[in-house]
Amino acid sequence: MKRLTVPATATLLLAATLLAGCGSSDEPDAAGSTEPAPAAASSSTSPSTSPSASAEPAEDAGVVVDITIEDGKATPQGDRVEAEVGETITLNITSDAAEEIHVHSDPEHTWEVAAGESITKTFSVDTPGQVAVEAHHLDVTIMQLVVR
């Protein structure tokens, strides 16, 4: 089973937010995707494990991340999550407020979550690199997917 990792400092969050920035104001298409934005620059940190911010995926389920938006905060926030090229990535998203989740992959993904709603979205990334996953209304980076 694969364990997800968390950065040791908030530096990654700040750097990723400044470098990745949300570069797309286009409306999502029927598949929930928008035009691609430039990829974030690579950053290296010492990962550590955090049970509260990670999820254990079932065998062959790929990477599974539980995201909670509650009382104006996103959990996880700024975490570094490792995945392989083409691996299935599942986001289980629960929010107490309306939110827009944006994945800066190629193609990009954007999903609306209504207040009090829980949704599950699955995708994969076919290009190695770092991919920011953001909560737009909160203006925070939930995590950086490090795709190898």
Secondary structure, DSSP 8 states (H G I E B T S, - for coil): -----EESSTHHHHHHHHHH-----S---TTS--------------EE--GGG-----TT--EEEEEEEETTEEES-SEEEEE-TT--EEEEEEESS-EEEEE-SSS-EEEEE-TT-EEEEEE---S-EEEEEEETTTTEEEEEEEE-
